[in-house]
């Protein structure tokens, strides 16, 4: 992969800032090709305009065109000549998961949020439209280790009632899943939640989202298929459930053991 990148860089005089970007690409190309310009700038420790200028110095119209030129270098490392479109879509997801893994090198944001959500009773979880599936999965598992998880997947007055009820019952946080194309009602719900005094945490696809939250956990979505694939956001959501479990180990153990006894007695599972 490095050889292909070297060919792109060959013959160009790079500034010290641009060399930092090039070094990051050399070391993390498999993950970097799926990052936005803002995310790449954060990882390389430079500004977003510096990333754009870097792409233009190399002869590209902008960063998106440069990133598109880099992607075959990564896929090529997995024998792109034999990869069909569906395999390439999976390659993208592997890269997305790699980006999540790299982001967990410092797990403090996830572990800190996990501790806060574990202590939040009740815990409202929001997910509208396409985000409802991931929110439902998160809530399903979180209920195994948390005494009061309240899932909000319907909009309108029902959503408003759910937020008010949770706040009156003592909730201090709202966890929301807001994936592209960012439903306007979900964005309004985040704003309403903050006005109610709730802190907000969001699982989404990138950090530079067009809405505000106290904590943003970003995991890129796959964009090579007709509809987005959410493998990386799902993995991040399950990591967050793990952090919640670790934050309250005695409660987690007791609730999981109780759940096992219940399912055994009821014959819920076949094996």
Buried (B, 14 or more C-beta within 10 A) or exposed (E): BEEBBEEBBEEEEBEEBBEBBBEBBBEBBBBBBBBBBBBBBBBBEBBBEBBBBBBBBBEBEEBEEBBEBBBEBBBEBBEBEEBEEEBBBBBBBBBBBBBBEBBBEEEEBBBEBBBBBBBBBBBBBBBBBBBBBBBBBBBEBBBBBBEBBBBBBEBEEEBBEBBEEBBEEEBBBBBBBBBBEBBEEBBBBBEBBBEBEBBBBBBBBBEEBEBEBBBBBBBBBBBBEEEBBBBBBBBBBEBBBBBBBBBBEEBBEEBEEEBEEEEEEEEEEEE
